[in-house]
Amino acid sequence: MQQLSSNNSAKQRSAVNHVPLAGAVEAALRVASARGERVFVIGGIVRDLLMGGTIGDYDLDIVVEGDGLAFARALKEELGCSLREHQAFMTAKLTAPFVEVEGEGEGVFLTEIDIATARVEQYAKPGALPTVRPAPIEQDLWRRDFSTNAIALPLELFAQYRANTLSLAQLSERVVDPCGGLKDLQNGTLRVLHPRSFIDDPTRLFRAVRYAVRLSFHFDMETLAAFVDAVNGGALATLSPRRVWNEVVTAFDEELASEVIQEFADRGLFSYLPILSADQTHDAVVALKRTEDMRAVLSNEVYALANKLVLIVALVRDGRDDIVLAIHEGGTMLQRARGVLAAAAGGAEPTGAADLVAAYALSGSAELQMALQAALQSGGE
């Protein structure tokens, strides 16, 4: 694989909004070698790889046994990108613009790289943000949400697998897996790592549903009991309305967004903050199924925004403008949602692609369907 150039020559290259996975991994290996630190890949990219899936475009998650912030600063110099640090949590994020890497013929690209110090955490009270301190990778993995996300892959082994010098079977034998995540992957099981997991961080309730739907996994008995106890015990009341909304919006990136939203409602995740009434939940799920039917012809951005507009329209119909106004760009989104609602009721067609998709999805109107097809045929998304 071609090495990235030095920082001086990097400044002479054009900036791009992504970096090839191979180039990022190679740069990270150079930094790790220079600093003498153990570095691991974690998260969805590891889980999906071990399930036999292909590697798509991911935000790479790296954990460093040592000083993750210093590692991030060094990697920033290698990649010529932007850096945001969160010192309280010992984490950092590398973002565009990246320097352009020539000669990389692969099709897997990164838009972000998340870097963290291997650490343990403590919660002062349920729902609070944690305090953290450095720790070995094995202890870091035990603090995570589910066993299937608590598998670490040494970066050098990941690079060897990518170079076809290590098989998937060999890779599986050499991962760091103190929590039994590999076995749970094989059995299709979603399992929390300690009984208070959902109480300490109730956003895990939403993540559990998303993973279960996306991966077709089932909860083990202890996880199901902990889930029900957390919901019935009022764990959701420790979350702010904004954090609940953020978890709901995240579901719109899922292939089966309608099923995820329905599961949120069925499992009582709207019990503390009733995002949607029962009637509006039904109508929103029907609309989300229509956007899913169009998924193949929509960009990721349009698909997610159309789903978001569907839910905001449902909130407007429920008279919950207060929730809409509390979200990011709430006033603008409220105005757009009203335009979508008017179009769905037979008013003027919206001009935005996502708005048009949402209006059709909410109404099922043959007229809006024709307008949407015409927009797609003309090259719109």
N, C-alpha and C positions, 0 to 999 in steps of 0.2 A: 504494500500500500504506500502511496506517496505521502511523504511527511509534509506537514504544514511548514511554511517558511518562517523565518524569524520575524519578530515584531516590526523591525524596520522595513523589511520588504512587504510585510502585510499592509502597511500604510499606503503602499503604492497600488494595491489592488482595489477593485471595486467592492462595495459592501452589498451583501445579499441578506434576505430575510430568513435563511435557513443554512444549516451546515450538514454535510454528509455525516451519517452515523459513523462510518469508518474513520473519517478524519477526526471527529470528536474523540472517539475511543483511543486512537493512536496518540493524540495530544495528551489525553488524560493519563495514559500509560507513561509518557515521558515525564510528566509532572510527578506522578507517583514514584517513579524510579529516582528522580532527582531529590525528592523529599524523604524517601525511605519509609513511605506509609503504605499500609494495606488499604486497597480501594475495592469497593464492591458495587455491582449493579443490583438494584432491588426493584420491587413494584411490578406493575402490569407486564412490562416487557419480559421479565423473568417468568412470571406465571404463565403467560401465553406461550412462551418458548417451550417450557417444560410440558405443556399440554399438547405439543406437537404442532402448534400454529406457526404461521409465517410472521416475520417481523414487519410491521407496517410503520407508518410515521408516528413516532412517539415523542413525548417529552422525557428525555433520559433522566432517571433518578440514580444518583451516585451517593454512597455513604463512605466516609473516610474515617478510618481508625487513626485519630490524630487531631489535626486542626483543620476542619472542613472549610472555615472561612479563609484561612491562608492558602489552602489548596485552590479554592475558587478564584482567588486573586491571581494566582500563578497561571491557572488555566485561562483566565480572561486575557492575559498577555499573549498566550499561545493562539487564541482564536480571534483576538482583536474585536471582542464583542462588548456589550454593556453588562454591568453587574449591579445587582441589588442585594444588599445584605440585611439579614434579620438577626442581629447579634444576640438578642434575648433567647432565641430558639436555636442558635448555632447553625443557621441555614443560610443559603444564598441561592440566587437564581441568575443564570447567564441567559441573556436575551439578545435578539437582533438589534443592530446590524452585526453580522459576522463577516469576517473577511472571506472573499471568494476563494474556494479551494479548487484548483484546476486538476484535471485528470481523474476525478472520481466518477467512475461509470455506473455506480450503483443507484438504485432508485429509492433508498430509504434516507429520509432527511429529518433533522431535528429543528424545531423552532425555539425550544427552550431546553436548558439543562439545569436540573435541580441538584444541589449539592448540600449535604448535611454532615455534621460531625456525628459519629456513632455516639449515642447518648441514652440515658434513662430519664424518665420524667415523673413528676409528682403533681397531683391535682389538689389544690387547697380546698376545693369544694366541688361538688358535681356541676358539670357544665362549664367550669372555669377553664381558662387557658392554662396549660401546664408550665411548671418551672423545670428546667433541664440541667443536666451535668454530663460530662463526657463519660463513656463507658465502652467496654469491648463490644464487638459486633454481635456476639451471642446475646448479651443483655439488651442491646438495642432491638433485636428482633422480637424479644418477648414483650416489648411495650406496644407492639403494633396491633392493628384491629383484628385481623383474622389470620389463621395459620397459613392460608394459601398466599398471603401477602408478606409472610415472615420468612421468606427464603432469600438468601443472599448468594450472588454468583460472583466469585472473584473476577475482577475486570480482565485479567490476563487470560483466564479460561474462556470468557465471553469472546475475546479477540481470537483465540485459537479456534473456537467453534465457527466463528464467522469466516475464518480462513480455511475451513474444511479440514483442519488438522485434528479435530476432536469430534467424536460422534455425539449425538444427543444422549445415548445411553451412558457414555463416559462422562458427559457433562453432569447428568443426573446423580452420578455416584460421588461427585466432588463438590456439590453445592453445600453451603452452610445452612443446615435445616434443624435447629434444635427443637422446633415446635411441632414437628411432624406434618409440615405442610404438603410434602410430596405425596404422602399416603392419602391425605384429604383430597388432593387434586385427582388422584387415581379413582377415588370413590365418589367424586362429585359432592363433597361435603363442605359446607361453610361452617366454620367453628371459631368462636371467640376464644381468646387466650386466658381470660380470667373472668370470674362471675360478675364483677362490677363493671365490665367493659362498657356496656351501653349506658350505665349510670354516670360513669366518669366522663364519657363523651357521647351524648345522645345523638350527635350527627351520624354516629356509626349505625344507628337504626336505619337511616335512609340509605347508607352505603350497602348495608346488608341486603336490602331489597333490590337495589340496583344490580349487585353482583349475582344474586340468586336468579334474577330474570335473565341477565345477560349470558350467564354461563350455564343456565339450566341446572343449578346446584340446589341442594336441599340443606336445611338447617339440621345439625345434630340435636339431640334431645336437650342437652344442657344449654345450647345456644337459643333454641326456641323458648325454653323456660325463662332464660335471662331476658330475651326480647319482650315477652309478654309481661314479665314483672316490671321491666323498666317503663313500658308504656302505661300499664295500670298504676304504677307507683308515682306517676307524674314527672318522670325524668324530662319530658319535653318542655315542661314549664321553666326549666333552667336555661333554655335557649331563647335568644332574642328573636323577634319576628324576622329580622333581616337574615339571620343564620338559617332559619327554616326556609325562607324564600330561596336563599342561595342553593340549598340542597335540592329543592324542587326544580330550580332552573337547570341544575346539573343533569337532571334526568332527561332533558330535552336533547342531549347529544346521543342518547341510547337509540339503537336500532328499533327497539320495541318500547318506545316512549309511552305509548298508550297503556301498555300492560304494567309498566312501572308505576305510572300515576294511579292506576286502578288499585295496584297492590298497596301503594301508600295509603289510600283511603281505606281499603279493606282491613289493613293491619292496624288502623287507628293512629296513623302518624299525623293526621290533621286534627286530632282530638283536642290538643291544647290550643293551637292556633288554627281555627277552622278556615283553611285556605279556600275551600270550595264547599258549597252545599251539595247534598246528594244529587239534586237535579242537575246542577252545573257540572258535577264530576262526570255524570253519565254523558252529557252533551260534549264535554271536552274530550273524553275518551273516544267517542265516535269520530270527532274531528281529527284527533291525533292519529287514528287508524287511517284516515284518508291521506294525511301527510306521509305516513309510512309507505303507503301504496305508491307514492311518487318519489320515494327516497332515491331511487337509482338515477333520476334525472335532475336532482337538485344538488347544489353544492352543500358542503357541510354547514357553511355560514347561513345560507338561506333556510335550510332544513331546521336548524336550531332556533333561528329567529322566528320562523313561522310558528313553531311549536310554542315559543314563549308568548307570542301574540295571541295564540289560541287561549292560553291560560289567563292572560291579562283580560281578554274579552270576557271570560267566564267570571273573573273578579268584578268587572264593571257591571255585568248583569246581576251579580249578587249585591251590588251597592257597596263594594269594598274598595272604593277609590282610595281610601286611606292606606291600604296595603300597597297599591300601585305607586302612590306618590312617595312612599318610603324607600322604594328601590332605586337603584342607580338610573339616572335620567328618567325618573318617574313621570315628570310632567310631559316629556316628549313621548314616552311610551303610552301614556294615557291618551294623548291626542291621536296617536297612530291607532290605538285599539278602538277608539270611537269611530275612526274612519273605516276600519275593517268591519266593525259592527254594522255601520250604515251600508256598506257594500254588500254584506251578507244578507241584509234585509231588502236589497233591490236598489240601493242607491248607486252613486257614481263609483266606477271601478277605481281601486287604489292604484297608485303609480309604482310603488315599490314591489319588487318581486316577492319578498317574504309576505308582504301585506296581501298581495293577490292570492298567494297560496293559502294563507290563513282564512281569507274571506271565502274561498271555495270550500276549504275543509270544514268550515263552520256551517255552511249553507247546503253544500251538495248541489248547488245551482248549476244547471246545464249551461246557462249563459256564461257564468264565471269559469266553468270548466273549459268552454270553447276559447275564452279570452286567455286562459292560462296556457292552453295548448298552442295557441297562436304565438304567445310570448316565447315559449320554449322553442318553437320551430324557427323563430326569427333570431335565435341565438341567445336569448335571455336565460337566466337560471332561476 
